[in-house]
Amino acid sequence: MLEQVLAQHVARLRSCLQQVSGDWAGPEEGSDAWLLLSALIGDDGESGKHNILSRFEQSGRWLAEQGGKLDARLSGLQTYADALNSELKQILREQPELMLEASERLRQLQSSLVLALTRGYQGITDQVRLENSHATLLLEQRLVALQRINGISNSAVDLDQTLESIAQIVAEELKVDLCSIFFYDELQRVLTLRATNGPRPLGGLHFTLRLNEGYSGRVADRGQPLLARDALADSNLATEANAYSIDYHGLMSLPIIFFGNDERLIGVISVQSCEQRDFTRDEISFVEIVAGIIAINIENGRLYEQTDEQLRRKVHELATIHRVSSIIASTLNLDEVLQIITTQAVHLSGAERSCIFELDPDRRRLHVLAHYGLNTDLVTRMQIGVGQCCAGRSVQTGRPSMAVDCFHSDEHCFIHGDPFLSSEIHSVLCVPLKVKQKILGCICIYSSHRHLLSPEQMQLVITFANEAAIAIENARLYEETRRGLELKSVLLRELHHRVKNNLATVAGILSLQRRRTKSPEVRYILAESVNRVQGLAATHDLLAHEDVSEARLDDIARKIVGVANANLSPPGKRITIQVEPCGIVIPSRAVTILALVINEMVSNAIKHGMVERNQGVVTIRGHEEDGMVTVQVIDNGSGPPFALPLAESSEGSSEGLGLSLIRHLIGDLRGTFALRRETRTVEATMQENGEAEQSGQGDYTIAEVRFPLDRRSHS
């Protein structure tokens, strides 16, 4: 009864759903509104209803697969059911029993459709959740595997051992039977097996493949991944697959490429399985990441080796430069220094020959100072004009220059006329030798390679050029200074010689006057004057025979002793004058003053100390302490007939004159004079006949002068 009534009002019910859905063409066939209406009026009976429920369940699955919202679909069904229920109340308002039956049928139908839609949607959702859970677990495992691979790559383990560990981890993670890693040799253009987790192919780790040979060679040649469900079924791949004792069917092979400033092929990584297998996108991505890790690891190793080699080379270069600089600072042997520079410049620049040219004084031509790897006969007669050849042009412009194969066309080049040499040399670098913008010459580096030197090599040669320029300039300055010193020394010796002669002439005149005078007092005064003059002459004679204007203190004392013995020793007395060794060097300014002072002290010791004795000892000694020189004249005589300060001694007496001379002369040296008596023990002395005389303990007169040693006066 209800189905008949509803069938009579289908058009009205469709119009109701049309207004609710907004579809002016009526509910579209297959839509939720259309299916709900069809199930309500029961056109197809129970089978139709079952079919509608299946379609709703399938729609729920489809909705879940597409990521749609279940709430929106359920809300739509509720809207359609409410609209139909309201319309049915209008249609069946006069038939309450049918209205209740229609409402109950609509409610049950709505519940069934919602349940079917939810069941289908939930089924897919549960499956997706399960798959996501599995994918998450798999991703975690892959991340752990990648962490292990990355840790091994960053460790200090040997490279082959690292690759073996990586191959083992990849095989375990992908559950394959074989993982192999090949490296590409750019020079030989072949792939060499470096690591595998399974059996070795024929040839073991020495197994090699050419580009485009086997699947590894094909991947390396094309730079693209290769996948095969059954590699043995492809004759192009079977070459490598048959190299193993086990049949491997499933194959995934990927290139190992370093993507830096320029792409560089590192090698190939392959995974294989005994059964036929299709590898997933996730598995391909995993192996791609592993290949990237290997590429970065290999590139880092290569960069580390390059950096380490560069550091070693830089250390070697710096040590060489330091050694050359040390030699320049420690020696003025120009030939030795320049030979070292030419040799080291060749070794550190990677060239074969080098040559250092010096600019002639007329600044028009260059000649060779030192060379390495060139014929000696060739370079000794070689001269190059300024502006000619690479060397001459470098000197003319004052700038470094590099050229390749310029020898054949440059007729002024010294290599141009030597076919054998020009065939071996192809590039040249010339660097001018400059000191304070003054060009002294140039250094040239010759190489057999047809390429220019790198900026680092060029800078190294420039450094050596600076060292050579300094060496040449230092040698020139040293030679000029040496010649100046030699000239000064010759002039000073000549001056001292002439002064000595003049003083000898004065002493001769005084001696002649002494012999002619009849007064004993005048004769004695003249004798003292002759002694003083001859002492000065002896000192100048000493200076005339030295290389520079300075003399040892003991040499000065010996000269004075010789003169004093000849002029002052009284007849019949045996006076021994000793000079103790003393290596103190006295500068020229103080030599003559000190000689006069020692002469006066020795003269006073003989004249006053030995006046009451027939024999005695006079000792001259000197020492230096804290920059002060002390000279003592010690005698064992009776001492002076007075003990007064110098200011109270008689200026008119010869004795007073001698002490006054000492006081004024030592004052010129900013020194002091003292005269005292002491009781002391003196070691044994030698008599004139060679017998020892023990002086023992007694009183001694000590004349002492002290003055600062000014070494700046040496020159």
C-alpha positions as CSV (number, residue, x, y, z in Angstrom):
1,M,0.0,0.0,0.0
2,L,2.8,2.5,1.0
3,E,4.8,1.7,-2.1
4,Q,1.8,2.5,-4.3
5,V,1.2,5.9,-2.6
6,L,4.9,6.8,-2.8
7,A,5.0,5.8,-6.5
8,Q,2.2,8.3,-7.2
9,H,4.2,11.2,-5.6
10,V,7.8,10.4,-7.0
11,A,7.8,13.6,-9.0
12,R,6.9,15.7,-6.0
13,L,9.6,13.9,-3.8
14,R,12.2,14.5,-6.6
15,S,11.3,18.2,-6.7
16,C,11.7,18.4,-3.0
17,L,15.2,16.9,-3.2
18,Q,15.9,19.1,-6.1
19,Q,15.2,22.2,-4.1
20,V,17.3,21.0,-1.2
21,S,20.3,19.9,-3.3
22,G,20.2,22.9,-5.6
23,D,20.4,20.7,-8.6
24,W,17.8,22.1,-11.1
25,A,18.0,19.1,-13.3
26,G,16.8,16.9,-10.5
27,P,19.0,14.5,-8.3
28,E,21.7,13.2,-10.5
29,E,21.6,9.5,-11.0
30,G,24.0,7.8,-8.6
31,S,24.1,10.7,-6.1
32,D,23.3,10.2,-2.4
33,A,19.8,11.9,-2.9
34,W,19.0,9.7,-5.9
35,L,20.0,6.5,-4.1
36,L,18.1,7.5,-1.0
37,L,14.9,8.1,-2.9
38,S,15.3,4.9,-4.9
39,A,15.7,2.8,-1.8
40,L,12.7,4.6,-0.2
41,I,10.2,4.0,-2.9
42,G,11.6,0.4,-3.2
43,D,11.7,0.2,-7.0
44,D,14.0,-2.8,-7.1
45,G,12.9,-4.6,-4.0
46,E,15.3,-6.2,-1.5
47,S,17.9,-6.8,-4.1
48,G,17.9,-3.2,-5.1
49,K,18.2,-2.2,-1.5
50,H,21.2,-4.4,-1.0
51,N,22.8,-3.1,-4.1
52,I,22.3,0.5,-2.8
53,L,23.9,-0.4,0.5
54,S,26.9,-1.9,-1.4
55,R,27.2,1.2,-3.4
56,F,27.2,3.4,-0.3
57,E,29.9,1.2,1.3
58,Q,32.0,1.4,-1.9
59,S,31.4,5.2,-1.9
60,G,32.7,5.4,1.7
61,R,35.9,3.6,0.6
62,W,36.3,5.9,-2.3
63,L,35.8,8.9,-0.1
64,A,38.5,7.7,2.3
65,E,40.9,7.0,-0.5
66,Q,40.4,10.5,-1.9
67,G,40.9,12.1,1.5
68,G,37.3,13.4,1.6
69,K,35.3,14.4,4.7
70,L,32.8,11.8,6.0
71,D,31.0,14.4,8.1
72,A,30.0,16.3,5.0
73,R,28.5,13.2,3.4
74,L,26.6,12.3,6.6
75,S,25.3,15.8,6.9
76,G,24.1,15.7,3.3
77,L,22.2,12.5,3.9
78,Q,20.6,14.0,7.0
79,T,19.5,17.0,5.0
80,Y,18.0,14.8,2.3
81,A,16.2,12.6,4.9
82,D,14.8,15.6,6.7
83,A,13.5,17.1,3.4
84,L,11.8,13.7,2.4
85,N,10.3,13.3,5.9
86,S,8.8,16.8,5.8
87,E,7.4,16.2,2.3
88,L,5.9,12.8,3.3
89,K,4.1,14.4,6.2
90,Q,2.5,16.8,3.8
91,I,1.6,14.0,1.4
92,L,0.2,11.6,4.1
93,R,-1.3,14.1,6.5
94,E,-4.7,12.5,6.0
95,Q,-3.3,9.0,6.4
96,P,-1.5,8.9,9.8
97,E,-0.8,5.2,9.7
98,L,0.9,5.3,6.3
99,M,2.8,8.4,7.5
100,L,4.2,6.6,10.5
101,E,5.2,3.6,8.4
102,A,6.9,5.9,5.8
103,S,8.8,7.8,8.5
104,E,10.0,4.6,10.1
105,R,11.1,3.2,6.8
106,L,13.0,6.4,6.0
107,R,14.7,6.3,9.4
108,Q,15.8,2.7,9.0
109,L,17.0,3.4,5.5
110,Q,19.0,6.4,6.6
111,S,20.6,4.4,9.4
112,S,21.5,1.6,7.0
113,L,23.0,4.0,4.5
114,V,25.0,5.9,7.1
115,L,26.3,2.6,8.5
116,A,27.3,1.4,5.1
117,L,29.0,4.6,4.2
118,T,30.8,4.7,7.6
119,R,31.8,1.0,7.3
120,G,33.4,1.6,3.9
121,Y,35.1,4.8,5.0
122,Q,36.4,3.2,8.3
123,G,37.7,0.1,6.5
124,I,39.9,2.2,4.3
125,T,40.9,4.5,7.2
126,D,42.0,1.4,9.2
127,Q,43.9,0.1,6.3
128,V,45.6,3.4,5.7
129,R,46.4,3.7,9.4
130,L,48.0,0.3,9.3
131,E,49.9,1.1,6.2
132,N,51.1,4.4,7.7
133,S,52.1,2.6,10.9
134,H,54.1,0.1,8.8
135,A,55.6,2.9,6.7
136,T,56.5,4.9,9.9
137,L,58.2,1.8,11.3
138,L,60.0,1.2,8.0
139,L,61.0,4.8,7.9
140,E,62.4,4.7,11.4
141,Q,64.4,1.6,10.4
142,R,65.7,3.3,7.3
143,L,66.7,6.3,9.3
144,V,68.6,4.1,11.8
145,A,70.3,2.4,8.9
146,L,71.3,5.8,7.4
147,Q,72.6,6.9,10.7
148,R,74.8,3.8,10.9
149,I,76.0,4.4,7.4
150,N,76.7,8.1,8.1
151,G,78.5,7.3,11.3
152,I,80.7,4.7,9.6
153,S,81.5,7.2,6.8
154,N,82.5,9.9,9.3
155,S,84.7,7.5,11.3
156,A,88.5,7.1,10.9
157,V,88.0,3.5,9.6
158,D,89.8,2.4,6.4
159,L,87.9,3.2,3.2
160,D,87.6,-0.4,2.0
161,Q,86.3,-1.5,5.5
162,T,83.8,1.4,5.5
163,L,82.5,0.4,2.1
164,E,82.2,-3.2,3.1
165,S,80.1,-2.2,6.2
166,I,77.9,0.1,4.0
167,A,77.2,-2.8,1.6
168,Q,76.3,-5.1,4.5
169,I,73.9,-2.5,6.0
170,V,72.2,-1.9,2.7
171,A,71.7,-5.6,2.0
172,E,70.2,-6.2,5.4
173,E,67.9,-3.2,5.2
174,L,66.5,-4.0,1.8
175,K,66.6,-7.7,2.4
176,V,68.5,-8.4,-0.7
177,D,71.2,-11.1,-1.3
178,L,73.9,-8.9,-2.8
179,C,75.1,-5.3,-2.6
180,S,78.2,-4.2,-4.6
181,I,80.0,-0.9,-4.8
182,F,82.2,0.0,-7.8
183,F,84.6,3.0,-8.1
184,Y,85.3,4.8,-11.3
185,D,88.9,5.5,-12.4
186,E,88.9,8.6,-14.5
187,L,92.4,8.0,-16.0
188,Q,91.8,4.4,-17.1
189,R,88.0,4.9,-17.6
190,V,87.1,1.6,-15.9
191,L,85.0,0.5,-12.9
192,T,86.7,-1.5,-10.2
193,L,84.8,-3.5,-7.6
194,R,85.7,-2.0,-4.1
195,A,83.2,-3.7,-1.8
196,T,80.5,-6.3,-1.6
197,N,78.6,-8.1,1.2
198,G,78.2,-11.4,-0.7
199,P,80.2,-13.7,-2.9
200,R,82.9,-12.1,-5.1
201,P,82.5,-12.2,-8.9
202,L,85.2,-13.8,-11.0
203,G,88.4,-11.8,-10.3
204,G,87.4,-10.9,-6.8
205,L,88.0,-7.3,-5.8
206,H,90.1,-6.9,-8.9
207,F,87.0,-7.3,-11.0
208,T,86.8,-4.5,-13.5
209,L,84.2,-3.3,-16.1
210,R,84.5,-0.8,-19.0
211,L,82.0,1.9,-19.5
212,N,78.7,0.5,-20.9
213,E,79.8,-3.1,-20.0
214,G,77.3,-5.0,-17.9
215,Y,74.7,-3.2,-15.9
216,S,77.2,-1.3,-13.7
217,G,79.1,0.0,-16.8
218,R,75.8,0.9,-18.4
219,V,74.7,2.9,-15.4
220,A,78.1,4.7,-15.1
221,D,78.0,5.5,-18.8
222,R,74.5,6.9,-18.8
223,G,74.4,8.3,-15.3
224,Q,70.8,7.0,-14.8
225,P,69.4,4.4,-12.5
226,L,68.7,0.9,-13.9
227,L,65.9,-1.4,-12.6
228,A,65.2,-5.0,-13.8
229,R,62.8,-7.6,-12.5
230,D,65.0,-10.3,-14.1
231,A,68.5,-9.2,-15.1
232,L,69.4,-12.6,-16.4
233,A,66.6,-12.3,-19.0
234,D,68.3,-9.3,-20.6
235,S,71.4,-10.2,-22.7
236,N,72.9,-6.7,-22.3
237,L,72.9,-7.2,-18.5
238,A,73.8,-10.9,-18.4
239,T,77.6,-10.2,-18.9
240,E,78.0,-8.9,-15.4
241,A,75.2,-11.0,-13.9
242,N,76.9,-14.2,-15.1
243,A,80.1,-13.3,-13.4
244,Y,78.7,-14.5,-10.1
245,S,78.4,-18.2,-9.1
246,I,74.8,-17.5,-7.9
247,D,72.0,-16.4,-10.2
248,Y,70.7,-13.0,-9.3
249,H,67.5,-11.9,-11.0
250,G,66.1,-8.8,-9.3
251,L,68.4,-5.7,-9.9
252,M,68.6,-2.1,-8.9
253,S,71.7,-0.2,-9.9
254,L,72.3,3.5,-9.3
255,P,75.2,5.9,-10.1
256,I,77.2,7.4,-7.3
257,I,77.6,11.1,-8.4
258,F,79.1,14.0,-6.5
259,F,77.0,17.1,-7.3
260,G,79.4,20.0,-6.6
261,N,80.5,22.9,-8.8
262,D,80.8,20.2,-11.5
263,E,79.2,16.8,-11.5
264,R,81.7,14.0,-11.0
265,L,81.1,10.3,-11.3
266,I,82.4,8.4,-8.2
267,G,81.1,5.0,-9.0
268,V,78.0,2.7,-9.0
269,I,76.1,0.9,-6.3
270,S,73.9,-2.1,-7.1
271,V,71.6,-4.4,-5.1
272,Q,70.4,-7.8,-6.4
273,S,68.1,-10.6,-5.2
274,C,68.0,-14.2,-6.1
275,E,64.3,-14.0,-6.8
276,Q,62.6,-11.8,-9.4
277,R,61.8,-8.5,-7.7
278,D,60.3,-5.1,-8.4
279,F,61.9,-2.5,-6.2
280,T,59.7,0.3,-4.7
281,R,60.2,4.0,-4.9
282,D,61.0,4.1,-1.2
283,E,63.8,1.5,-1.8
284,I,65.2,3.4,-4.7
285,S,65.2,6.6,-2.6
286,F,67.0,4.8,0.2
287,V,69.8,3.6,-2.1
288,E,70.0,7.1,-3.7
289,I,70.7,8.6,-0.2
290,V,73.3,6.0,0.5
291,A,75.0,6.8,-2.8
292,G,75.0,10.5,-1.9
293,I,76.6,9.7,1.5
294,I,79.3,7.6,-0.3
295,A,79.9,10.4,-2.8
296,I,80.3,13.1,-0.1
297,N,82.5,10.8,1.9
298,I,84.8,10.2,-1.1
299,E,84.9,13.8,-2.0
300,N,85.7,14.9,1.5
301,G,88.5,12.3,1.6
302,R,89.8,13.7,-1.7
303,L,89.6,17.3,-0.4
304,Y,91.3,16.3,2.8
305,E,94.1,14.7,0.9
306,Q,94.4,17.8,-1.3
307,T,94.3,20.1,1.7
308,D,96.8,18.0,3.6
309,E,99.1,17.9,0.6
310,Q,98.8,21.7,0.1
311,L,99.6,22.2,3.8
312,R,102.6,20.0,3.6
313,R,103.7,21.9,0.4
314,K,103.1,25.3,2.1
315,V,105.1,24.2,5.1
316,H,107.9,23.0,2.9
317,E,107.8,26.3,0.9
318,L,107.9,28.4,4.1
319,A,110.7,26.3,5.5
320,T,112.7,26.7,2.3
321,I,112.1,30.5,2.3
322,H,113.1,30.6,5.9
323,R,116.2,28.6,5.3
324,V,117.2,30.9,2.4
325,S,116.5,34.0,4.5
326,S,118.6,32.5,7.3
327,I,121.5,31.9,4.9
328,I,121.3,35.4,3.5
329,A,121.3,36.8,7.1
330,S,124.2,34.6,8.2
331,T,126.6,34.9,5.2
332,L,127.7,37.4,2.7
333,N,128.9,34.8,0.2
334,L,126.9,36.0,-2.8
335,D,127.6,33.0,-5.0
336,E,126.4,30.5,-2.3
337,V,123.2,32.4,-1.6
338,L,122.3,32.9,-5.3
339,Q,123.0,29.2,-6.1
340,I,120.6,28.2,-3.3
341,I,117.9,30.5,-4.6
342,T,118.1,29.3,-8.1
343,T,118.0,25.6,-7.0
344,Q,115.1,26.1,-4.6
345,A,113.1,28.2,-7.0
346,V,113.2,25.4,-9.5
347,H,112.2,22.7,-7.0
348,L,109.3,24.6,-5.5
349,S,107.9,25.9,-8.8
350,G,107.9,22.6,-10.5
351,A,110.2,23.9,-13.3
352,E,113.5,22.5,-14.6
353,R,115.8,25.4,-15.0
354,S,116.4,28.9,-13.6
355,C,118.8,31.8,-14.0
356,I,119.6,35.0,-12.2
357,F,120.6,38.0,-14.3
358,E,122.4,41.1,-12.9
359,L,122.1,44.5,-14.6
360,D,125.5,45.9,-15.5
361,P,126.6,49.3,-14.1
362,D,125.8,51.0,-17.4
363,R,122.2,49.6,-17.0
364,R,122.2,48.5,-20.7
365,R,123.0,44.8,-20.5
366,L,122.4,41.8,-18.3
367,H,124.8,39.0,-17.4
368,V,124.3,35.8,-15.5
369,L,125.1,35.7,-11.8
370,A,123.8,32.1,-11.0
371,H,121.9,29.4,-12.8
372,Y,120.5,25.9,-12.3
373,G,120.1,23.3,-15.1
374,L,121.8,25.4,-17.8
375,N,125.0,24.9,-19.6
376,T,127.9,26.7,-17.9
377,D,129.7,27.5,-21.2
378,L,126.5,29.0,-22.5
379,V,125.7,31.3,-19.6
380,T,129.3,32.5,-19.0
381,R,129.4,34.2,-22.4
382,M,125.8,35.2,-22.5
383,Q,124.7,38.9,-22.4
384,I,121.2,40.2,-23.0
385,G,120.3,43.8,-23.8
386,V,117.7,45.6,-21.7
387,G,114.4,45.4,-23.6
388,Q,115.5,42.2,-25.4
389,C,114.2,38.7,-24.6
390,C,111.8,38.1,-21.7
391,A,114.5,38.9,-19.2
392,G,115.4,42.2,-20.8
393,R,111.8,43.3,-21.1
394,S,111.0,42.4,-17.5
395,V,113.9,44.6,-16.4
396,Q,112.8,47.4,-18.7
397,T,109.2,47.4,-17.5
398,G,109.9,46.4,-13.9
399,R,107.0,43.9,-14.0
400,P,106.9,40.1,-14.0
401,S,106.1,38.4,-17.3
402,M,105.1,34.9,-18.4
403,A,105.1,33.4,-21.9
404,V,104.8,30.1,-23.7
405,D,106.9,29.0,-26.6
406,C,108.3,32.5,-27.2
407,F,111.8,31.2,-27.8
408,H,111.2,30.2,-31.4
409,S,110.1,33.6,-32.6
410,D,112.4,35.8,-30.4
411,E,115.8,35.9,-32.1
412,H,117.3,37.9,-29.2
413,C,116.6,35.0,-26.7
414,F,119.7,33.0,-25.8
415,I,117.7,29.8,-26.1
416,H,116.7,30.6,-29.7
417,G,120.1,29.6,-31.0
418,D,120.2,26.3,-29.1
419,P,117.8,23.8,-30.8
420,F,118.3,21.1,-28.2
421,L,117.4,23.5,-25.3
422,S,114.5,25.2,-27.1
423,S,112.9,21.8,-27.8
424,E,112.9,21.0,-24.1
425,I,111.7,24.4,-22.7
426,H,108.3,25.7,-23.4
427,S,107.3,28.3,-20.8
428,V,109.2,31.0,-18.9
429,L,108.5,33.3,-16.0
430,C,110.7,36.4,-15.5
431,V,110.6,38.5,-12.3
432,P,112.6,41.7,-11.8
433,L,114.9,42.0,-8.8
434,K,114.0,45.3,-7.1
435,V,115.3,47.0,-4.0
436,K,113.6,50.3,-3.1
437,Q,112.3,50.7,-6.6
438,K,115.8,50.1,-8.0
439,I,116.1,47.3,-10.4
440,L,119.2,45.1,-10.0
441,G,118.4,42.4,-12.5
442,C,115.9,39.5,-12.8
443,I,115.3,35.9,-12.1
444,C,113.9,33.6,-14.8
445,I,112.2,30.2,-14.3
446,Y,112.1,27.8,-17.4
447,S,109.6,24.9,-17.6
448,S,109.1,22.1,-20.0
449,H,105.3,22.3,-19.6
450,R,103.2,24.2,-22.1
451,H,101.2,26.2,-19.5
452,L,101.7,29.2,-17.3
453,L,102.6,28.9,-13.7
454,S,99.8,29.2,-11.1
455,P,99.4,32.4,-9.1
456,E,100.8,30.6,-6.0
457,Q,103.9,29.5,-8.0
458,M,104.4,32.9,-9.4
459,Q,104.2,34.5,-5.9
460,L,106.7,32.0,-4.7
461,V,109.1,33.0,-7.4
462,I,108.5,36.7,-6.6
463,T,109.5,35.9,-3.0
464,F,112.7,34.3,-4.2
465,A,113.3,37.3,-6.5
466,N,113.0,39.6,-3.4
467,E,115.5,37.4,-1.5
468,A,117.9,37.5,-4.4
469,A,117.6,41.3,-4.7
470,I,118.4,41.6,-1.0
471,A,121.3,39.3,-1.3
472,I,122.8,41.2,-4.2
473,E,122.3,44.5,-2.5
474,N,123.8,43.3,0.8
475,A,126.8,41.9,-1.1
476,R,127.3,45.3,-2.8
477,L,127.0,47.2,0.4
478,Y,129.4,44.8,2.2
479,E,132.0,45.1,-0.6
480,E,131.8,48.9,-0.5
481,T,132.1,48.9,3.3
482,R,135.0,46.5,3.2
483,R,136.9,48.6,0.7
484,G,136.2,51.7,2.7
485,L,137.5,50.0,5.9
486,E,140.6,48.7,4.1
487,L,141.3,52.2,2.8
488,K,140.8,53.7,6.3
489,S,143.0,51.1,7.9
490,V,145.8,51.8,5.4
491,L,145.5,55.5,5.9
492,L,145.5,55.1,9.7
493,R,148.5,52.8,9.6
494,E,150.4,55.3,7.4
495,L,149.4,58.1,9.8
496,H,150.7,56.2,12.8
497,H,153.9,55.3,11.0
498,R,154.6,58.9,10.1
499,V,153.7,60.1,13.7
500,K,156.1,57.4,15.0
501,N,158.8,58.6,12.7
502,N,158.3,62.3,13.7
503,L,158.4,61.3,17.4
504,A,161.5,59.3,16.8
505,T,163.1,62.4,15.2
506,V,162.0,64.5,18.2
507,A,163.5,61.9,20.6
508,G,166.7,61.9,18.6
509,I,167.0,65.7,18.8
510,L,166.4,65.6,22.6
511,S,168.9,62.8,23.0
512,L,171.5,64.9,21.1
513,Q,170.8,67.8,23.3
514,R,171.1,65.6,26.4
515,R,174.6,64.4,25.4
516,R,175.8,68.0,24.9
517,T,174.5,69.5,28.1
518,K,176.9,69.6,31.1
519,S,174.2,70.0,33.8
520,P,173.2,66.7,35.5
521,E,169.7,68.1,36.3
522,V,169.0,69.1,32.7
523,R,170.4,65.8,31.5
524,Y,168.0,63.9,33.7
525,I,165.0,66.1,32.7
526,L,165.9,65.5,29.0
527,A,166.2,61.8,29.6
528,E,162.7,61.7,31.0
529,S,161.4,63.7,28.0
530,V,163.1,61.3,25.6
531,N,161.5,58.4,27.5
532,R,158.1,59.9,27.1
533,V,158.5,60.7,23.4
534,Q,159.9,57.2,22.7
535,G,157.0,55.7,24.6
536,L,154.5,57.5,22.4
537,A,156.6,56.5,19.3
538,A,156.5,52.9,20.4
539,T,152.7,53.1,20.8
540,H,152.2,54.6,17.3
541,D,154.5,51.9,16.0
542,L,152.2,49.3,17.6
543,L,149.1,50.9,16.0
544,A,150.8,51.1,12.6
545,H,151.0,47.3,12.5
546,E,147.4,46.6,13.5
547,D,144.5,46.1,11.1
548,V,142.3,48.6,12.9
549,S,143.1,51.4,15.3
550,E,143.0,49.5,18.5
551,A,145.5,47.6,20.6
552,R,145.6,45.1,23.5
553,L,146.5,46.5,26.9
554,D,149.4,44.0,27.5
555,D,150.8,44.9,24.0
556,I,150.8,48.6,25.0
557,A,152.5,47.8,28.3
558,R,155.2,45.7,26.6
559,K,156.1,48.5,24.2
560,I,156.4,50.9,27.2
561,V,158.5,48.4,29.2
562,G,160.9,48.1,26.3
563,V,161.4,51.9,26.1
564,A,161.7,52.3,29.9
565,N,164.3,49.5,30.2
566,A,166.4,51.3,27.6
567,N,166.1,54.8,29.0
568,L,165.4,54.6,32.8
569,S,167.0,51.5,34.3
570,P,170.0,52.9,36.3
571,P,173.3,51.2,35.6
572,G,174.2,48.5,38.1
573,K,170.7,47.8,39.2
574,R,168.8,44.6,38.4
575,I,165.1,45.7,37.9
576,T,162.7,43.1,36.4
577,I,159.6,44.5,34.8
578,Q,156.8,42.0,34.3
579,V,153.7,42.4,32.1
580,E,150.9,40.0,33.0
581,P,148.7,38.7,30.0
582,C,145.6,40.9,29.6
583,G,143.4,40.6,26.4
584,I,141.5,43.9,27.0
585,V,141.3,45.8,23.7
586,I,141.8,49.5,24.0
587,P,140.2,51.8,21.4
588,S,142.4,54.1,19.4
589,R,141.3,57.3,21.3
590,A,142.6,55.8,24.6
591,V,145.7,54.0,23.3
592,T,148.1,57.0,23.3
593,I,146.8,58.4,26.6
594,L,147.0,55.1,28.3
595,A,150.6,54.6,27.0
596,L,151.7,57.9,28.5
597,V,150.0,57.0,31.8
598,I,151.6,53.6,32.0
599,N,155.0,55.2,31.0
600,E,154.7,57.7,33.9
601,M,153.7,55.0,36.4
602,V,156.6,52.7,35.4
603,S,159.0,55.7,35.4
604,N,157.9,56.7,38.9
605,A,158.2,53.1,40.1
606,I,161.8,52.8,38.8
607,K,162.9,56.3,39.7
608,H,161.4,56.6,43.3
609,G,160.5,53.0,44.3
610,M,163.9,51.5,43.5
611,V,166.1,54.4,44.6
612,E,167.5,52.6,47.6
613,R,167.5,49.1,46.2
614,N,169.9,47.3,43.8
615,Q,167.3,44.9,42.5
616,G,163.5,44.8,42.4
617,V,160.4,43.8,40.5
618,V,157.8,46.0,38.8
619,T,154.6,44.2,37.7
620,I,152.0,45.6,35.3
621,R,148.6,44.0,35.4
622,G,145.1,44.9,34.2
623,H,141.5,43.6,34.3
624,E,138.0,44.7,33.4
625,E,134.9,44.6,35.6
626,D,131.5,46.1,35.0
627,G,132.8,48.2,32.0
628,M,135.7,49.7,34.1
629,V,139.3,49.0,33.2
630,T,141.8,48.9,36.1
631,V,145.6,49.1,35.3
632,Q,148.1,48.7,38.2
633,V,151.8,49.2,38.3
634,I,153.2,47.4,41.4
635,D,156.7,47.6,42.7
636,N,158.4,46.1,45.8
637,G,160.6,49.1,46.4
638,S,160.7,51.5,49.3
639,G,158.0,53.7,47.9
640,P,157.8,57.4,47.3
641,P,159.4,59.8,49.8
642,F,156.0,61.3,50.6
643,A,152.4,60.2,51.2
644,L,150.6,63.4,50.3
645,P,147.7,63.8,47.9
646,L,148.6,64.9,44.4
647,A,147.4,68.4,44.9
648,E,150.0,68.9,47.7
649,S,153.0,67.5,45.7
650,S,155.5,69.8,44.3
651,E,154.8,71.0,40.8
652,G,158.4,72.0,40.4
653,S,159.9,68.5,41.0
654,S,160.1,65.9,38.3
655,E,158.2,63.6,40.6
656,G,155.4,66.1,40.8
657,L,155.3,66.6,37.1
658,G,154.9,62.9,36.4
659,L,152.0,62.5,38.9
660,S,150.4,65.6,37.5
661,L,150.7,64.2,34.0
662,I,148.9,61.1,35.1
663,R,146.2,63.0,36.8
664,H,145.5,65.2,33.7
665,L,145.8,62.4,31.2
666,I,143.5,60.0,33.0
667,G,141.0,62.8,33.5
668,D,140.7,62.9,29.7
669,L,139.4,59.3,29.8
670,R,137.0,60.2,32.7
671,G,139.1,58.0,35.0
672,T,140.7,58.2,38.5
673,F,144.3,57.7,39.8
674,A,145.4,56.3,43.2
675,L,148.8,55.8,44.8
676,R,149.1,53.6,47.9
677,R,151.2,51.2,50.0
678,E,150.0,47.7,50.8
679,T,151.4,44.6,52.5
680,R,150.7,41.5,50.4
681,T,152.1,38.2,49.2
682,V,153.4,38.2,45.6
683,E,154.1,35.0,43.6
684,A,157.6,34.1,42.5
685,T,159.2,36.2,39.8
686,M,161.9,35.3,37.2
687,Q,165.4,36.8,37.4
688,E,167.3,37.9,34.3
689,N,169.4,34.7,34.5
690,G,166.3,32.6,34.5
691,E,166.4,31.7,38.2
692,A,163.3,32.1,40.3
693,E,163.2,34.7,43.0
694,Q,160.6,34.4,45.7
695,S,159.5,37.9,46.7
696,G,157.4,36.5,49.6
697,Q,155.4,38.9,51.8
698,G,156.3,42.6,52.1
699,D,155.3,46.1,51.4
700,Y,154.5,47.2,47.9
701,T,153.7,50.5,46.2
702,I,150.6,50.3,43.9
703,A,149.9,53.0,41.3
704,E,146.4,52.4,39.9
705,V,144.2,54.0,37.3
706,R,140.6,53.2,36.6
707,F,138.6,54.4,33.5
708,P,135.5,53.3,31.6
709,L,136.0,51.3,28.4
710,D,134.1,53.1,25.6
711,R,133.9,50.5,22.9
712,R,132.1,52.9,20.6
713,S,135.5,54.5,20.0
714,H,136.8,51.4,18.3
715,S,136.0,52.7,14.8
